[in-house]
Amino acid sequence: MTINKMTRRFKYAGLTLPDPAPDLDVDSVRSLYAASYPEITTAALTGPEAVDGTLVYTFTKAIGTKG
């Protein structure tokens, strides 16, 4: 029996973002990408979904009105 660790991939706003560090948890990855994509901090997270041996996490922009 062989155990293989699945790689992760993140999707946001039509972009595929690589896993910056496999040892980080998903919230840490969100914080890391927030420097480039500030709206990712309020985005909803879905996943992981297994696709071709890769775990895919999807950040979806929050839709709403201010006030």
Backbone as CSV, one residue per row, in Angstrom:
resi,resn,N_x,N_y,N_z,CA_x,CA_y,CA_z,C_x,C_y,C_z
1,MET,0.841,-1.163,0.000,0.000,0.000,0.000,0.893,1.234,0.000
2,THR,0.596,2.154,-0.898,1.369,3.378,-1.019,0.473,4.573,-0.729
3,ILE,0.977,5.496,0.052,0.226,6.712,0.354,0.885,7.866,-0.379
4,ASN,0.107,8.521,-1.230,0.601,9.676,-1.963,-0.113,10.919,-1.472
5,LYS,0.646,11.966,-1.185,0.046,13.218,-0.766,-0.406,13.967,-2.014
6,MET,-1.664,14.391,-1.997,-2.205,15.100,-3.153,-1.741,16.553,-3.130
7,THR,-1.466,17.089,-4.309,-1.091,18.489,-4.410,-2.346,19.347,-4.346
8,ARG,-2.187,20.615,-4.012,-3.321,21.528,-3.921,-3.210,22.586,-5.010
9,ARG,-4.370,23.091,-5.396,-4.446,24.176,-6.360,-5.582,25.075,-5.899
10,PHE,-5.433,26.364,-6.099,-6.431,27.321,-5.663,-6.944,28.086,-6.867
11,LYS,-8.256,28.340,-6.900,-8.860,29.096,-7.984,-9.514,30.339,-7.406
12,TYR,-9.359,31.443,-8.132,-9.975,32.696,-7.707,-10.176,33.593,-8.918
13,ALA,-11.380,34.055,-9.114,-11.720,35.013,-10.176,-11.222,34.562,-11.549
14,GLY,-11.382,33.288,-11.848,-10.969,32.759,-13.144,-9.485,32.442,-13.246
15,LEU,-8.742,32.669,-12.179,-7.312,32.392,-12.162,-7.030,31.087,-11.428
16,THR,-6.009,30.396,-11.847,-5.536,29.223,-11.121,-4.262,29.635,-10.406
17,LEU,-4.293,29.546,-9.086,-3.169,29.968,-8.265,-2.447,28.733,-7.728
18,PRO,-1.129,28.686,-7.851,-0.384,27.531,-7.341,-0.351,27.527,-5.822
19,ASP,-0.063,26.387,-5.261,0.078,26.245,-3.822,1.425,26.857,-3.433
20,PRO,1.430,27.951,-2.661,2.702,28.600,-2.333,3.586,27.768,-1.403
21,ALA,2.967,26.978,-0.543,3.729,26.129,0.376,2.801,25.030,0.889
22,PRO,3.087,23.778,0.573,2.203,22.676,0.967,2.001,22.541,2.476
23,ASP,2.921,23.066,3.271,2.786,22.938,4.721,1.877,24.003,5.338
24,LEU,1.448,25.010,4.571,0.539,26.048,5.081,-0.893,25.545,5.078
25,ASP,-1.670,25.986,6.068,-3.093,25.664,6.034,-3.786,26.624,5.071
26,VAL,-5.035,26.348,4.751,-5.757,27.100,3.728,-5.927,28.569,4.134
27,ASP,-6.170,28.851,5.403,-6.308,30.237,5.851,-5.002,31.008,5.694
28,SER,-3.881,30.358,5.888,-2.580,31.007,5.694,-2.341,31.298,4.216
29,VAL,-2.775,30.399,3.355,-2.661,30.624,1.911,-3.524,31.816,1.520
30,ARG,-4.729,31.902,2.085,-5.615,33.043,1.810,-4.926,34.344,2.213
31,SER,-4.316,34.364,3.379,-3.623,35.565,3.862,-2.454,35.929,2.957
32,LEU,-1.748,34.939,2.478,-0.619,35.175,1.596,-1.070,35.800,0.272
33,TYR,-2.134,35.266,-0.309,-2.637,35.792,-1.577,-3.380,37.116,-1.411
34,ALA,-3.749,37.486,-0.197,-4.460,38.748,0.042,-3.602,39.959,-0.322
35,ALA,-2.296,39.808,-0.302,-1.422,40.911,-0.695,-1.614,41.271,-2.169
36,SER,-1.859,40.282,-2.999,-2.064,40.508,-4.429,-3.530,40.675,-4.793
37,TYR,-4.406,40.008,-4.046,-5.844,40.024,-4.310,-6.566,40.376,-3.008
38,PRO,-6.673,41.658,-2.641,-7.235,42.039,-1.342,-8.649,41.515,-1.091
39,GLU,-9.463,41.397,-2.144,-10.844,40.958,-1.957,-10.960,39.471,-1.629
40,ILE,-9.848,38.739,-1.697,-9.874,37.313,-1.363,-10.114,37.105,0.143
41,THR,-9.856,38.139,0.948,-10.049,38.012,2.399,-11.509,37.816,2.773
42,THR,-12.432,38.327,1.946,-13.863,38.174,2.224,-14.519,37.129,1.322
43,ALA,-13.738,36.483,0.486,-14.276,35.492,-0.441,-14.669,34.213,0.298
44,ALA,-15.723,33.573,-0.208,-16.157,32.283,0.338,-15.227,31.194,-0.196
45,LEU,-14.961,30.209,0.636,-14.090,29.102,0.250,-14.914,27.838,0.092
46,THR,-14.760,27.166,-1.044,-15.388,25.871,-1.252,-14.298,24.868,-1.594
47,GLY,-14.565,23.633,-1.265,-13.604,22.582,-1.569,-13.037,22.008,-0.298
48,PRO,-12.163,21.084,-0.432,-11.479,20.717,-1.663,-12.283,19.742,-2.511
49,GLU,-12.051,19.828,-3.790,-12.640,18.915,-4.762,-11.477,18.192,-5.434
50,ALA,-11.526,16.878,-5.459,-10.458,16.095,-6.078,-10.642,16.083,-7.589
51,VAL,-9.647,16.621,-8.309,-9.677,16.677,-9.764,-8.330,16.184,-10.279
52,ASP,-8.330,15.038,-10.924,-7.116,14.466,-11.518,-5.949,14.400,-10.524
53,GLY,-6.216,13.938,-9.321,-5.171,13.769,-8.331,-4.729,15.057,-7.651
54,THR,-5.489,16.129,-7.845,-5.174,17.420,-7.234,-6.373,17.891,-6.431
55,LEU,-6.129,18.444,-5.249,-7.200,19.020,-4.449,-7.389,20.472,-4.872
56,VAL,-8.578,20.797,-5.350,-8.853,22.142,-5.845,-9.747,22.878,-4.847
57,TYR,-9.250,24.017,-4.365,-10.000,24.903,-3.485,-10.407,26.122,-4.311
58,THR,-11.647,26.575,-4.145,-12.134,27.708,-4.915,-12.562,28.836,-3.991
59,PHE,-12.001,30.020,-4.232,-12.411,31.230,-3.530,-13.401,31.958,-4.429
60,THR,-14.581,32.284,-3.892,-15.616,32.963,-4.652,-15.872,34.325,-4.022
61,LYS,-15.846,35.353,-4.850,-16.068,36.718,-4.356,-17.408,36.820,-3.647
62,ALA,-17.416,37.568,-2.539,-18.656,37.832,-1.827,-19.425,38.884,-2.611
63,ILE,-20.712,38.622,-2.819,-21.559,39.547,-3.552,-22.558,40.136,-2.568
64,GLY,-22.647,41.431,-2.576,-23.570,42.081,-1.659,-23.504,43.583,-1.831
65,THR,-24.268,44.287,-1.010,-24.268,45.741,-1.077,-23.717,46.305,0.213
66,LYS,-23.165,47.482,0.097,-22.636,48.156,1.275,-23.776,48.851,2.010
67,GLY,-23.586,48.980,3.310,-24.517,49.790,4.084,-25.595,48.999,4.604
